Amino acid sequence: MKKELWLAAALLAYAAGRWLPPLGGLNEASQAALAVTVAGTILWITEAVPLGAAALVVIVLLAINPGMGLPDAVQGFTSEVTFFLIGVAAIGTAVETSGLARRTALYLARSAHGRPGRLYLQMILGLPALALLVPSAITRNAILIPAYREALDGMGVGKSGRAGRALMLALGMLNPLASSALLTGGISSIAAATLLGGFSWLYWFALMAVPYYALIVSGAIWLRLMVGRFEDGARQASTVATVTSFSGAEIKTLVVLALTAALWATDAWHRLSPAIPALIGATLLLAPRIGVLTWKQYEAKLSWGLILTVGASMSLARAMTVTGAASWLGGLFVDQLASVAAAPLAVVVLLVVAVAMVHLAITNLAACMALLIPLAITIAEAAQLNPLICGLVVTIAVDAVILYPVQTASNLLAYEAGYFDVRDVRRLGFGMLVLTIAVAILVLPYWSWLGLPLVRS
């Protein structure tokens, strides 16, 4: 009954926004787009209906909005992010079916001596190095989730176990932070650096590695406390079979992985979208004789709920931007932040909170950056603060504060594994909100030491 009430609340919220007179600063189209955002957010946060079904509701509501139609409502499915996910789904499936996941799981379980706590610690400490080897958090999750699932199974830890919950939450919500510490790590860092300008790879790393790694460590500690004492695992992980030599399927998968990674690493030369190497890798893995997957194997692992959710959220972000609803939403916070200009640290705190609120409605990272960084620069100039510092704070807050699974594709991949629910995401997300505020304040002296003071002289 509770789910039915939330579904009714979502539809009523849409109806109110759709047919009531527009609020000041909004027109009919922008208020309707905002109404869809409110309805979709309610459905995604409460899980009143399955994620894929919520995505279909969002698509239908967008299609009946004024000035829009079905082509506009499904525009998000042409996004490179959607096709990137389709490609890495094949890579993750190949890693699992070829035996690479089992081999990796054996190594992980043995190195952890069958202790889930040690496995968790090793993963957290290994995230920065893994981000250097495989910059994309989505790709890492496509590879790591099957491996850690095998390792947990070998230790006798089920999907309801606390250790599995902590590991998968860390992969979904902390793992992407390791990518954003690198300029070439993903959408967040590239979008922010483009909007702010003037960054080399090393300069970005010098500025952002400290806050991002601090958030990974402090977030891991909070997550460990939040979940509670881990179960005892099987010391020898005896259920994971020993593999002494690489099979043909494993070798083929490794070759395709190496080729795909090489194309990602050389994107500055060939200018291909990250989705293209992912799709090339998927095609090779599915090709007769060359590949290691059948279409049925791939289709069985491909989550249509994930694809529908990402596509719908991209369409929604586009509608919010095109109609002006996103600018109106962000502008609500400008006067409030400018009013505390005399207290620079208060501006930083309120900026983090405002970003977290806007990100609830605008799930697409690039769209969120495109809206919020210019607003942060405007606020900084009004408050006589360093615009670059405010832009970096926005970037960190967008990445670190996640309050429901649909907000990032990396977290959605981990969520689909079935080890945690939306309440776990919310609890970790609120903890990360507090930690992000603390890290944003504590990193200011370090940034000042690097020549970026908060207050302009």
C-alpha positions as CSV (number, residue, x, y, z in Angstrom):
1,M,0.0,0.0,0.0
2,K,2.9,2.3,0.8
3,K,4.3,2.0,-2.7
4,E,0.9,2.8,-4.3
5,L,0.7,6.0,-2.2
6,W,4.2,7.1,-3.4
7,L,3.2,6.4,-7.0
8,A,0.0,8.4,-6.5
9,A,2.1,11.2,-4.9
10,A,4.4,11.3,-7.9
11,L,1.6,11.5,-10.4
12,L,-0.2,14.2,-8.3
13,A,3.0,16.2,-8.1
14,Y,3.3,16.0,-11.9
15,A,-0.4,17.0,-12.4
16,A,0.0,20.0,-10.0
17,G,3.1,21.3,-11.8
18,R,1.6,20.6,-15.3
19,W,-1.7,22.3,-14.9
20,L,-1.3,24.9,-12.2
21,P,-0.3,28.5,-13.3
22,P,3.5,28.8,-13.8
23,L,5.6,30.1,-10.9
24,G,7.4,33.3,-11.3
25,G,10.3,32.9,-13.7
26,L,8.9,29.7,-15.2
27,N,6.8,29.2,-18.3
28,E,4.5,26.4,-19.1
29,A,7.2,24.2,-20.7
30,S,9.8,24.7,-18.0
31,Q,7.3,24.1,-15.1
32,A,6.1,20.9,-16.8
33,A,9.8,19.7,-17.1
34,L,10.3,20.5,-13.5
35,A,7.1,18.6,-12.7
36,V,8.4,15.5,-14.5
37,T,11.7,15.8,-12.5
38,V,9.8,15.9,-9.2
39,A,7.7,12.9,-10.2
40,G,10.7,10.9,-11.4
41,T,12.8,11.7,-8.3
42,I,10.0,10.5,-6.0
43,L,9.7,7.3,-8.0
44,W,13.4,6.7,-8.1
45,I,14.0,7.5,-4.4
46,T,11.1,5.6,-3.0
47,E,11.2,2.7,-5.5
48,A,7.4,2.8,-5.7
49,V,7.8,0.9,-9.0
50,P,10.9,-0.9,-10.4
51,L,13.6,1.4,-11.8
52,G,12.9,0.5,-15.4
53,A,9.2,1.1,-14.9
54,A,9.9,4.5,-13.3
55,A,12.0,5.4,-16.4
56,L,9.0,4.5,-18.7
57,V,6.8,6.8,-16.6
58,V,9.3,9.6,-17.0
59,I,9.4,9.1,-20.8
60,V,5.7,9.1,-21.1
61,L,5.3,12.3,-19.0
62,L,8.0,14.0,-21.1
63,A,6.3,13.0,-24.3
64,I,3.0,14.6,-23.3
65,N,4.6,17.8,-22.1
66,P,3.9,21.0,-24.0
67,G,6.4,21.6,-26.8
68,M,7.7,18.0,-26.6
69,G,6.9,14.7,-28.2
70,L,8.2,11.2,-28.2
71,P,11.4,12.0,-30.2
72,D,12.4,14.5,-27.5
73,A,11.4,12.1,-24.7
74,V,13.8,9.4,-26.0
75,Q,16.6,11.8,-27.0
76,G,18.6,10.6,-24.0
77,F,18.9,7.1,-25.6
78,T,21.1,8.6,-28.3
79,S,23.6,9.8,-25.6
80,E,27.1,8.3,-25.7
81,V,26.7,7.4,-22.0
82,T,23.9,4.9,-22.9
83,F,26.0,3.2,-25.6
84,F,29.0,3.3,-23.3
85,L,27.0,1.3,-20.8
86,I,25.9,-1.2,-23.5
87,G,29.5,-1.7,-24.4
88,V,30.9,-2.2,-20.9
89,A,28.1,-4.6,-20.1
90,A,29.5,-6.9,-22.7
91,I,33.0,-6.5,-21.3
92,G,31.7,-7.3,-17.8
93,T,29.8,-10.3,-19.0
94,A,32.9,-11.6,-20.8
95,V,35.1,-11.1,-17.7
96,E,32.6,-13.2,-15.8
97,T,31.8,-16.0,-18.3
98,S,35.4,-16.4,-19.6
99,G,36.7,-17.2,-16.1
100,L,38.7,-14.0,-15.5
101,A,36.3,-13.0,-12.7
102,R,36.8,-16.3,-11.0
103,R,40.6,-16.1,-11.4
104,T,40.6,-12.6,-10.0
105,A,38.2,-13.7,-7.2
106,L,40.6,-16.5,-6.2
107,Y,43.5,-14.0,-6.0
108,L,41.4,-11.6,-4.0
109,A,40.1,-14.2,-1.6
110,R,43.5,-15.8,-1.1
111,S,45.2,-12.5,-0.5
112,A,42.5,-11.6,2.0
113,H,42.9,-15.0,3.7
114,G,39.2,-15.5,3.5
115,R,38.5,-12.4,5.7
116,P,35.8,-10.1,4.3
117,G,37.2,-7.2,6.4
118,R,40.6,-7.6,4.8
119,L,39.1,-7.8,1.4
120,Y,37.3,-4.5,2.0
121,L,40.5,-2.8,3.2
122,Q,42.4,-4.1,0.2
123,M,39.8,-2.8,-2.2
124,I,39.7,0.7,-0.6
125,L,43.5,1.0,-0.7
126,G,43.6,-0.2,-4.2
127,L,41.1,2.2,-5.7
128,P,43.7,5.0,-6.6
129,A,45.9,2.5,-8.4
130,L,43.0,0.9,-10.2
131,A,41.8,4.3,-11.4
132,L,45.3,4.8,-13.0
133,L,45.1,1.5,-14.8
134,V,41.4,1.8,-15.8
135,P,40.3,5.5,-15.6
136,S,36.6,5.0,-16.1
137,A,34.7,4.1,-12.9
138,I,31.9,2.5,-15.0
139,T,34.4,0.2,-16.8
140,R,36.1,-0.7,-13.5
141,N,32.7,-1.6,-12.0
142,A,31.9,-3.7,-15.0
143,I,35.1,-5.7,-14.4
144,L,35.2,-5.6,-10.6
145,I,31.6,-6.3,-9.6
146,P,31.6,-9.9,-11.0
147,A,35.1,-10.6,-9.5
148,Y,34.1,-9.4,-6.0
149,R,30.8,-11.3,-6.3
150,E,32.7,-14.5,-6.9
151,A,35.1,-13.7,-4.0
152,L,32.2,-13.1,-1.6
153,D,30.5,-16.3,-2.8
154,G,33.8,-18.1,-2.1
155,M,33.9,-16.7,1.4
156,G,30.3,-17.8,2.0
157,V,29.0,-14.2,2.2
158,G,25.5,-13.9,0.6
159,K,23.7,-10.9,-0.8
160,S,22.1,-10.2,2.5
161,G,25.5,-10.1,4.2
162,R,27.0,-6.9,5.7
163,A,30.4,-7.4,4.0
164,G,28.8,-7.6,0.6
165,R,26.7,-4.5,1.2
166,A,29.8,-2.6,2.2
167,L,31.9,-3.7,-0.7
168,M,29.2,-3.0,-3.4
169,L,28.3,0.4,-1.8
170,A,32.0,1.3,-1.9
171,L,32.3,0.3,-5.6
172,G,29.2,2.3,-6.4
173,M,29.8,5.5,-4.4
174,L,33.5,5.7,-3.4
175,N,35.1,4.1,-6.5
176,P,34.1,7.0,-8.9
177,L,35.9,9.4,-6.6
178,A,39.2,7.8,-7.5
179,S,38.5,8.6,-11.2
180,S,37.7,12.2,-10.6
181,A,41.1,12.8,-8.9
182,L,42.5,12.3,-12.4
183,L,41.9,14.8,-15.2
184,T,41.2,12.0,-17.7
185,G,39.2,10.0,-15.2
186,G,35.7,10.6,-16.4
187,I,32.9,12.9,-17.2
188,S,33.1,15.0,-13.9
189,S,36.7,16.0,-14.1
190,I,36.7,16.6,-17.9
191,A,33.5,18.7,-17.8
192,A,34.7,20.7,-14.8
193,A,38.2,21.3,-16.2
194,T,36.7,22.4,-19.5
195,L,34.3,24.9,-17.8
196,L,36.9,26.3,-15.4
197,G,39.8,26.1,-17.9
198,G,43.6,26.2,-17.4
199,F,44.4,22.8,-16.0
200,S,47.2,20.4,-16.9
201,W,47.0,16.7,-15.8
202,L,49.5,17.2,-13.0
203,Y,47.9,20.5,-11.8
204,W,44.5,18.9,-11.6
205,F,45.9,15.9,-9.7
206,A,47.8,18.2,-7.3
207,L,44.6,20.1,-6.5
208,M,42.1,17.3,-6.4
209,A,43.9,14.2,-5.2
210,V,44.0,15.3,-1.6
211,P,40.2,16.1,-1.2
212,Y,39.1,13.1,-3.3
213,Y,41.4,10.6,-1.5
214,A,40.4,12.1,1.8
215,L,36.8,11.5,0.9
216,I,37.5,7.9,-0.1
217,V,39.2,7.1,3.2
218,S,36.7,8.9,5.4
219,G,33.8,7.6,3.4
220,A,35.1,4.0,3.8
221,I,35.4,4.5,7.5
222,W,31.9,5.8,7.8
223,L,30.6,3.0,5.6
224,R,32.3,0.4,7.8
225,L,30.7,1.9,10.9
226,M,27.4,2.2,9.2
227,V,27.2,-1.4,8.1
228,G,28.5,-2.9,11.3
229,R,30.7,-6.0,12.1
230,F,31.4,-8.1,9.0
231,E,30.6,-11.8,8.9
232,D,33.4,-14.4,9.3
233,G,34.4,-15.7,5.9
234,A,35.6,-19.1,4.9
235,R,39.4,-18.9,5.5
236,Q,40.4,-20.9,2.4
237,A,37.7,-19.7,0.0
238,S,37.4,-23.4,-1.1
239,T,34.4,-22.9,-3.3
240,V,36.5,-20.9,-5.8
241,A,38.1,-23.3,-8.2
242,T,41.9,-23.1,-8.8
243,V,42.9,-22.2,-12.3
244,T,46.6,-22.9,-13.2
245,S,46.7,-21.6,-16.8
246,F,44.8,-19.1,-18.8
247,S,42.1,-20.5,-21.1
248,G,41.6,-19.4,-24.6
249,A,38.5,-17.5,-23.6
250,E,40.4,-15.6,-20.9
251,I,43.2,-14.7,-23.4
252,K,40.8,-13.4,-25.9
253,T,39.0,-11.3,-23.3
254,L,42.3,-9.9,-22.1
255,V,43.3,-9.0,-25.6
256,V,40.0,-7.2,-26.2
257,L,40.4,-5.4,-22.8
258,A,43.9,-4.3,-23.7
259,L,42.7,-3.0,-27.1
260,T,39.8,-1.2,-25.6
261,A,42.0,0.3,-22.8
262,A,44.5,1.4,-25.4
263,L,41.8,3.2,-27.4
264,W,40.6,5.0,-24.3
265,A,44.1,6.0,-23.3
266,T,44.9,7.5,-26.7
267,D,41.6,9.5,-27.1
268,A,43.6,12.7,-27.3
269,W,45.0,11.4,-30.6
270,H,42.1,9.8,-32.3
271,R,39.3,11.9,-30.8
272,L,36.9,9.0,-30.5
273,S,34.1,9.2,-28.0
274,P,34.7,6.7,-25.1
275,A,31.5,4.9,-26.2
276,I,33.2,3.8,-29.5
277,P,36.0,1.7,-28.0
278,A,33.4,0.2,-25.6
279,L,31.2,-0.8,-28.6
280,I,34.2,-2.1,-30.6
281,G,35.1,-4.3,-27.6
282,A,31.6,-5.5,-27.3
283,T,31.4,-6.3,-31.0
284,L,34.7,-8.3,-30.9
285,L,33.6,-10.2,-27.8
286,L,30.3,-11.2,-29.5
287,A,31.8,-12.0,-33.0
288,P,31.8,-15.6,-34.1
289,R,35.1,-17.4,-33.6
290,I,36.8,-14.3,-32.4
291,G,34.6,-13.6,-29.4
292,V,33.8,-15.5,-26.2
293,L,30.1,-14.6,-25.8
294,T,26.9,-15.7,-27.4
295,W,24.2,-13.1,-27.8
296,K,22.0,-15.1,-25.4
297,Q,24.6,-14.9,-22.7
298,Y,25.0,-11.2,-23.2
299,E,21.3,-10.5,-23.4
300,A,20.8,-12.4,-20.1
301,K,23.2,-10.1,-18.3
302,L,22.2,-6.8,-20.0
303,S,20.0,-4.9,-17.6
304,W,17.2,-3.2,-19.4
305,G,16.3,-1.4,-16.2
306,L,19.8,0.2,-16.2
307,I,19.6,1.2,-19.9
308,L,16.0,2.6,-19.6
309,T,17.0,4.5,-16.4
310,V,20.1,6.1,-17.9
311,G,18.4,7.0,-21.1
312,A,15.3,8.5,-19.3
313,S,17.5,10.5,-16.9
314,M,19.5,11.9,-19.9
315,S,16.3,12.9,-21.6
316,L,15.1,14.5,-18.4
317,A,18.3,16.5,-17.9
318,R,18.1,17.7,-21.5
319,A,14.5,18.8,-21.0
320,M,15.4,20.7,-17.8
321,T,18.2,22.5,-19.6
322,V,16.4,23.3,-22.9
323,T,13.3,24.6,-21.2
324,G,15.2,26.8,-18.7
325,A,14.0,24.9,-15.7
326,A,17.5,24.0,-14.6
327,S,18.7,27.6,-14.7
328,W,15.7,28.7,-12.7
329,L,16.3,25.9,-10.1
330,G,19.9,26.9,-9.8
331,G,19.1,30.5,-9.6
332,L,17.0,30.0,-6.5
333,F,20.2,29.5,-4.5
334,V,22.2,32.5,-5.9
335,D,20.5,35.2,-3.7
336,Q,20.7,33.0,-0.6
337,L,24.4,32.3,-1.1
338,A,25.2,35.9,-2.0
339,S,23.5,37.1,1.2
340,V,26.2,35.4,3.3
341,A,29.0,36.9,1.4
342,A,30.6,38.3,4.5
343,A,31.2,34.7,5.8
344,P,33.3,32.9,3.1
345,L,33.2,29.5,4.9
346,A,29.4,29.7,5.1
347,V,29.3,30.2,1.4
348,V,31.3,27.0,0.9
349,V,29.0,25.1,3.2
350,L,25.8,26.3,1.6
351,L,27.3,25.7,-1.9
352,V,27.9,22.0,-1.0
353,V,24.3,21.8,0.3
354,A,22.8,23.6,-2.7
355,V,24.7,21.3,-5.1
356,A,23.4,18.2,-3.4
357,M,19.8,19.5,-3.7
358,V,20.1,20.4,-7.4
359,H,21.8,17.1,-8.1
360,L,18.7,15.3,-6.8
361,A,16.8,16.7,-9.8
362,I,19.5,16.7,-12.4
363,T,21.1,13.3,-12.4
364,N,23.4,13.8,-15.4
365,L,26.8,14.7,-14.2
366,A,27.8,16.8,-17.2
367,A,24.5,18.7,-17.2
368,C,24.8,19.3,-13.4
369,M,28.4,20.7,-14.0
370,A,27.3,22.8,-16.9
371,L,24.5,24.4,-14.8
372,L,26.2,24.8,-11.4
373,I,29.8,25.8,-12.2
374,P,28.8,29.0,-14.0
375,L,26.4,29.8,-11.1
376,A,29.2,29.1,-8.6
377,I,31.5,31.5,-10.5
378,T,28.7,34.2,-10.4
379,I,28.3,33.6,-6.6
380,A,32.1,33.8,-6.1
381,E,32.4,37.1,-7.9
382,A,29.5,38.6,-5.9
383,A,31.1,37.4,-2.6
384,Q,34.6,38.5,-3.6
385,L,35.8,34.8,-3.5
386,N,38.0,32.8,-5.8
387,P,35.8,31.5,-8.7
388,L,38.2,28.6,-9.3
389,I,37.8,27.4,-5.6
390,C,34.0,27.6,-5.8
391,G,34.1,25.6,-9.1
392,L,36.2,22.9,-7.6
393,V,33.9,22.7,-4.5
394,V,31.0,22.2,-6.9
395,T,32.8,19.4,-8.7
396,I,33.6,17.5,-5.5
397,A,30.1,17.9,-4.2
398,V,28.5,16.6,-7.4
399,D,30.7,13.5,-7.3
400,A,30.6,12.7,-3.6
401,V,27.0,13.3,-2.5
402,I,24.7,10.6,-3.9
403,L,21.3,10.1,-2.2
404,Y,19.6,7.5,-4.5
405,P,21.0,4.9,-6.9
406,V,19.9,6.5,-10.2
407,Q,22.1,9.6,-9.7
408,T,25.2,8.0,-11.3
409,A,25.6,5.1,-13.7
410,S,28.5,3.7,-11.7
411,N,26.3,3.4,-8.6
412,L,23.4,2.0,-10.6
413,L,25.7,-0.8,-11.9
414,A,26.6,-1.7,-8.3
415,Y,22.9,-1.4,-7.2
416,E,21.8,-3.9,-9.9
417,A,24.0,-6.5,-8.3
418,G,21.5,-6.7,-5.5
419,Y,23.6,-6.3,-2.4
420,F,22.2,-3.1,-1.0
421,D,19.0,-1.0,-1.3
422,V,18.0,2.6,-1.6
423,R,18.1,3.1,2.2
424,D,21.7,2.1,2.3
425,V,22.5,4.7,-0.4
426,R,20.6,7.4,1.5
427,R,22.5,6.7,4.7
428,L,25.9,6.7,3.1
429,G,24.9,9.7,1.0
430,F,24.0,11.9,4.0
431,G,27.2,10.8,5.7
432,M,29.1,11.8,2.6
433,L,27.3,15.2,2.6
434,V,28.7,15.9,6.1
435,L,32.2,14.6,5.1
436,T,32.2,16.7,1.9
437,I,31.5,19.8,3.9
438,A,34.3,19.0,6.3
439,V,36.8,18.1,3.5
440,A,35.9,21.2,1.5
441,I,36.7,23.4,4.5
442,L,39.8,21.5,5.6
443,V,41.3,21.5,2.1
444,L,41.2,25.3,1.7
445,P,44.6,25.9,3.5
446,Y,46.1,23.3,1.1
447,W,44.7,25.0,-1.9
448,S,45.9,28.4,-0.6
449,W,49.4,26.9,-0.2
450,L,49.2,25.9,-3.9
451,G,48.4,29.6,-4.8
452,L,44.5,29.4,-4.7
453,P,43.2,31.4,-1.7
454,L,39.5,31.3,-1.0
455,V,39.2,35.1,-0.6
456,R,40.5,37.2,-3.5
457,S,43.0,39.9,-2.4
